[in-house]
Amino acid sequence: MLEPKPRPDLKLNRRHSQALYRQIAEQIKTRIASGELPGGARLPPIRALAAELGVTRLTVQNAYRELQAEGLIEATVGRGTFVGPETHPSLLHLHLGEQLTPKGVLHDVHKVQQVRGVRNLALASPDPHLFPTEEFWASLEALHPQGSELFQYGPLVGDPHLRLAISELLAQRGLEAPAEEVLITVGGLQGLALIARVLCQPGDEVIIEQPTYLGFLNILHTLKLRPLPVPLDEEGPSLPHLEALLKKHRPRFYYTVPNFHNPTGIRFSPQRRQALVELAARHGLTLVEDDTYAQLSYDAPPPAPLRALDSSGNVLYLSSFSKVLMPGLRIGFVLAPPALLEGLLALHSASDICGPPLLLQRATARFIQQGGLERHLRKVLPIYRERRGALLDALRAHMPRVARWTRPQGGFSCWLSLPAYFPPGALYQAALHRGVALTPGEAFLTQTQDRTHMRLCFGYQGSEALREGVAQLAQLIQEQATRLAQRAPIAEVL
């Protein structure tokens, strides 16, 4: 077994509102995530660590108990307490941040999931501990008698039961969506890729928001499409800027995330939404609306889709169950008129015999129609609302006054901006070394910025991890600001 340093490098702040046992647990988590305490490393005995830190044995015991409950450490009578077997690498061994491209950062985000103890603010996904596993499993078991049918290939367009369930679900939000116009896709990203391939040829121009979803930027790069960025403010896209682009260019479509935008978390205002739809109608511009996060609305009922405001047929609508239900289902959908649906199916058939497994599609339909999705949202929305509050409270408490951030009303994303204290990627790397994962803003942008940006996500982690992650991040920023201030007048730094 590996032995630790003779004296553990743990420091307690007795003036901090965080309990001492949690301070101990969080610092040990950081050392595990960074690789300083690899799998098999021995932790100090409870009595010795308590004496070293000047706390009671119960305090250390509570810290160890929390780490054990999370599967990070193991205690064996007569042998001691050890970091769990090294079944996952540390952040330092994953070579993260080598490419700040959409593709590189997407790979990083998924690698981080393999690491124990990391405070993961990088993943815009639901918490697996909140998945409705038992109720969904009951839906699967109820379909057992239909097994011979459901283990076959399904219709390329999707299971008719699920298409009907989606049609009914959208009708509740004021969106007329005939089941025959619904195409089931393997997640929302496949729907985006199919639309881009149907509507565009290599070299075509596509309008995007600045910043925008990095998965779509990766599609643009792969298909050799040229992005035309439109800046966002707190109400949505800059319409004068958009209209100027439309007068100068001939874009094939405009990709937009109006409800709880990824990565900024903003919700377009009613006035801006209506004006955007009207502008698209005047110019014959196709809007591709990604509504993946709409049902994760924390302060009001979910906003109506842009498609519900459209009377000219200019809005193509797509969404997914990856964020509101479970990403492993890999079920998304596109709402498209018959002519476009035919083109999407032709491309779809060139790479797939069918969509997601028919069994999962049918179980999802049953789950929705029996009220499972509604019950699930009633359960998780208050939890995600509380986590959003924990993130925003931590930002207010710890971030320097020069930092700016959005205040999302839904979804999982918050966009943080600060002066360009760090070279590109440097803050990302420094945070990883402290056991905190975020998503660097460079991956969401197509134009150079004079500020540092990052996406912080609050769905995947509990409130304590969010608070600790923000505190660590703020400390890094303050340390860098102090270093810069020592070389320049404070007015130039702040």
N, C-alpha and C positions, 0 to 999 in steps of 0.2 A: 504494500500500500504506500501511497505517496504521503509524505509528511508536509505540513504547512510551515510557514516561517515560525521561528520560536515565539515571536510576539505578534499576534494578529493585528493587521493594520485597520482597525475599526475605531471610529471616532464618534462620540455621542454629543448631541447638542441638547442640554437639559432645558434650554429655553424654548425649544421647538415644540409646537403643538402635537407633533407626532409622538406616540408612545415609544418608550425606550426599546421595548422588545421589537417593535416594528422597524426602528432604525437599524437594529442589529440584523434583522432578517433581510431588510432591503440591501444593506451593504454586502452581505454574503451572497445574495442573488447577483449583485453586480459582478463580484469576483468570479462566480460560476459562469456567468454569461460571457465575460471577457476572456475566460480561459485561465485566469490566475489560479483558480481552484478547479483543476480538471477532475474527471471522473475517478473515483477511488481515493481522492485526497482526504486525509484525516482532519477533522475539525477539532479544535481544542475541547477538552472535557468541560462540562458545564461549570464545575467548581472553579477551574482555573480561569476560564473566560470571565466569569462573574467577578473574581478577584481583580483581574487585569483591568476591567472596565469600571469597577466600583459600583456594581449593581447587585441585586439579589440573585440567587440561583434560580428563583422562579422566573425572573425576567429573561434570562438566557434560555431556560427551559421552554418558555412560551415561544421564543423566537425559533428554536429548533423544531418545536412542534408544528409551527406554521410551515416551515420549510419542508418538513417531512410530509405534511398533508398535501403539498404541491408536488410531491415526488422528486424533490431535488436532493434530499439527503436520506440516509438510512442509518438506523441505530441498531447495534447488536449488543446484547448484554455480554459483558466481559471483554468486548473488543473495542468498543468506542463508537463514535459517530463519523460517518464518511459521506462525501459527495457520492451520489448514486452512480452506478456503472456508466461508463462513457458510451452510451448508445447514440449520442448526438454530438456533433462538433461544437466548438465554441465559435463566437463571432469572429475572433481573430484568425481562425483557420479557414474561413469560407471565402476569402478574397473578395469581399464586398466592396462596392463603390469603384470598381475598376473602369466601368463605363457608365457615364451619366446620361445614357440614351434611354428612350422608353423601353427598348428591349432589355438593356442591361439592368435597369432598375426593376422591371417586372421580375426578372430572374432573382434579383436580390430579395425582393419582398417575399418570395416563396421560400427562399433559402432560410430566411430569418425564422420562419415557422418551425424549423428543425431544432432550434437552440433553446436549451433550458434556461429559465431565469431571466430572459430578456424582457424588458418593458417595451412591448411591441406597439408603437404608435404609428406603424407604417401600413398596416393592413386595413383597408376599408371593407371589412367583412364582419358578419355577426359573430358573436361569441358562441363557440361550439357547446359550451355548458348550458346554453339557453335553447338549444335545438329541441323541437317537440318530438323527440325520438320515440317515446313510448306511444304517443297517439298516432304518429305516422306509421309505426310498426304495426299497429292494429289495423290500419288501412291496408297494409300489405297482406297481413294474415287473412283478412276478409276476402281477398282475391284468390286465395289458395285453390278453390274449386275451378277457377278459370285458367289455371296454370298452363294447360296445353295450348291455349290461345295466346296467352300473354308472354310466353317465351319464344314466340315467333317474331319474324320481322314485322314491324308495324307500317302503316301507311307513311309514305314519304312526307306528306303534308302534316302529319301528326295524328294522334289518337282523337277520334271524333268526340269522345267524352271530355277530354281536356280542352279541346277547342271550344266546346259549348260552355264549360266552366269558366274559361277566360272571358268569353263573350258576356256572360252574366256578371262576372266580376267588374268588367269595365263599364257595363251599363249602370252600375251603382255609382259610378263617378261621372255620370252624364255623357259617356262616350258610346255612341252607337257603333257596335263592332260585330257585324254578322259573323257567326262561327265559320262560314265558308271563306271568309277573308283572313282567317287566322292561320299563320304558318308556325309550327313548333320548330324551334332551333336548339342546337346544342349550346345552351347558354346564350347570353345577350351578345357576346362578342362574335359568334358565328353569324347572327343576324346582321350585325354591322358590316362584317366582311362581305356577305352576300349582296347587301344593298350597294356597297361601294363598287363591287365588281359588275353589277348589273347596270349601274348608272354611269360608270366612268370607263375611260381608256387611259393607259399610261400617259402621263404628261398633263392630264386634265387638272383643273383647279377646284379646290373644295374649301369652303369657308368654315373656319373653326373658331372657337372662343379661346381667348388668351388669358389664363391657361385653360387647358382642356384635358380630358381623360387620356392617360398615356397609352392605354390599350388601343385607342383609335389612332393616335399618332403612329403607333407601330404598324397598324394596317396601312396608313397612308404611305409610309416608307416602303413597305413590302410591295405595294401595288404601284409604286412610282408615281404617286399623285402629289400635287403641289398645294401646300396649305396656304390659305389667305387668312391671317389672324385678325379677329375683331376684339378690341379690349372690352373688359367687363368693369362695371361699377357695382355699387351695392344693390341696384335695381335690375341689372341685366346687361345685355350688350349695348354698346354705343351705336345707336341707330344712325346718326349722321355719318359715322365712320363706315358702317355697313352699306349705307346708300352710296357713298363715294366709291366703295369697292365694286358695287353692282354696275355703276356707270362706266367703270374702267375695265372690268373683267367680265368673263362669262363663266362663272362657277357652275359646276354640275349640281351641287346642293350645299346646304348649310347644316352641319351637325351641331345640335344643341342639347343641353341638359338643363331645362328650365326649372326643374323641381329638385332642390337640394343638390346643387351642382357639385360634381366631382372634378376638381379637388377643392373648390372654395367653400362649398356648403351653402351658397346663397340661394335664395328663392326669388325668381323674377317677380317684380311687382305686377299687379293686375294691369296697370296702364302700359307697362313696357311689353307685356305679353300680347295684349291686343294690338298694339302698334306694330309689333314684329310680324304678327300674322297678316295684318293689312299691308305692310310693306312687301312681304313675300307675294301676296296676291297681285299687287300692282306690277311687280317685276317678273312674275312667273317663276319665282324661286322656290325650289323644293326644300322644305324643312324636314330633316330627319331628326325626330324627337326621341331622345333616350329618357325613359321615365322610370328607370330602375329603382330609384330611391323614394318615389313619391309617397308610398304608404308608410314610410318611416317619418311621420310628421308628429312633432312633439308638442306644438303649441296650438294647433287648430286642425280641423279635418284636412285631409290631403287636398292640395289644390287641383283644380280641373286641368287636364292635359291641354296642350296647345291644340291638339287634334279636335278637341271638343269645341274650340272657337273657330275652326276652319270650315268655311262654306265653299271654298274654291278647289278643294282636293289637292292642296299643296303640301299637306303634312303627312309624312310617313311615320308611323308610330312603332316603337319597339320597347320591350321591357324584359324582365327576367325575374325568376324566383330565388336567385342566388343570395340576395341581400335580405329580403323579407322572410325567407324560409330557410333553406339550406343550400349552400353552394354546390355540394356534392351531387345534388340531383341533376345538375347540368341541364336545366330546362329554362329556355327563353322563348320569346315569341315575337313575331312581326305581324303587324296589321297592314295589309296591302290590298289595293284594288285588283280585280281579276287579271288585268293585262300584266301588271308588275309581278303578281304572284306566279304567273306562268314562267316568267323569266327567272325568278328566284328559284323555283322548283327545278328548272333545267340545270342551273349551276349546282344546286344542292345535289342532284342525282349524279353529277360528275365526280363527286367525292364521297358520297354517303349512300348506302342502300336505304337507310331510314334515319330517323332522328334519334333522340334519346331512347333508352330501353323502354319498350312498350309497357312493361310492368310498372316502371316508375311513373310514366305518364298517367296511367290509369289510376294508380294509387294517389297521385297528386290531385287528380280530378275529384276523386272520392273525398279526399281530405278537405278540399276547398268547399265542395257542395254540402258537406256535413258540418260546416262551420269551424273546421279546424284552424284555418288560416286566421279567421276573425278572433278566435280564442287565443291563438298564439300572439297576435299583435297586442291584444289587451294585456297580456302578461309581460311582454318584453318592452313595450314603449315606455312605461314608467322607469324601467331599469336603464334604458339607453338615455332617457331624459336626465336621470340623475348623473350618469357618467358624463354627459355633455356639460352639466353644471359643474362637476368636479374639474373637468379640463379648463373651463372658462375661469373658474375661481382660482385655479392654480396659475393660470396665465396672468391674471390681475395681481396675484400675490407676489409673483416671482420675476416676471419679465421686466426689463428696463423700460423706461418711459418712451424710448424711441421705437419700440416694437409695436406693430399693428397686427390685428388678427380679425377674422370674420367671426360672426356670432350665429352659427347655423341654427335654423329652426327645424331641421330634420336631417336625415341621412347620417353619415358617419364621419364627415370630413370638416376640418377647420384649416384655414389658410393663414399662415404666419409669415409676416414680412418684417425685415429689419435692415438697417444700413449694411452696406457690403463690407462688413468687418472681415469676412473670410474669403479666401480664394474658392473658386467653384469646387464643391465636393468636400471641402475641408471640415465644415461643421458636421456634415453627415458622417465622415470618418471618425471625428472626435467623439461624437455621440455614441457611435457603435463601440468604441473603446471603453465607454462608461456603462455599457450594457443597455443603451437606449436606441431603439430603431425608429427612424422617421423616414419620410419619403422626400428626397431632395427636389426642390422646385424646378431645377433645370430640366428634369424629365418631362414636365408638363408644358414647357414653353418652346416656342419656335423662334423667338426673338430675344436677343440679349437684353438683360435688365440691369439697372443700376442699383438694385437692392438684392438681398438674399431672401429667398422664399423657401418654404417647406410646407408639406401637408402633414398635419397631425390628425390621427384617427382615434376615435374614442369608443368604438363599438366592441372591439376585440378584447379589451383589457378592463379589469375592475377599477374602481375609483382610486384605490390606494396606489396602484401601479401607475395610473395616469398622473396623480399628484407628484409622485416621486420622479417619474420621467420628466415632467415639466421642470421640476426643481433642478434636476441634473442638467437639463438643457440650458436653463437660465443661468446656471453657474458657469457653464462653458462660455456663454455669450458675454457675461460680465467679465470673466477673466480675460477674454480677448479684447474687450473694450478698454480694460485697464492697461493692457500691454500697449495698445495703440495710443492711449492718452499719455503714456510716459514718453512717447516719441513725438507728440504733436500737442498743440494747445487744445484744451478740452472742447472749445467751441468747434474745432475742426472735426472732432470725433463724434460729438453729440449734436 
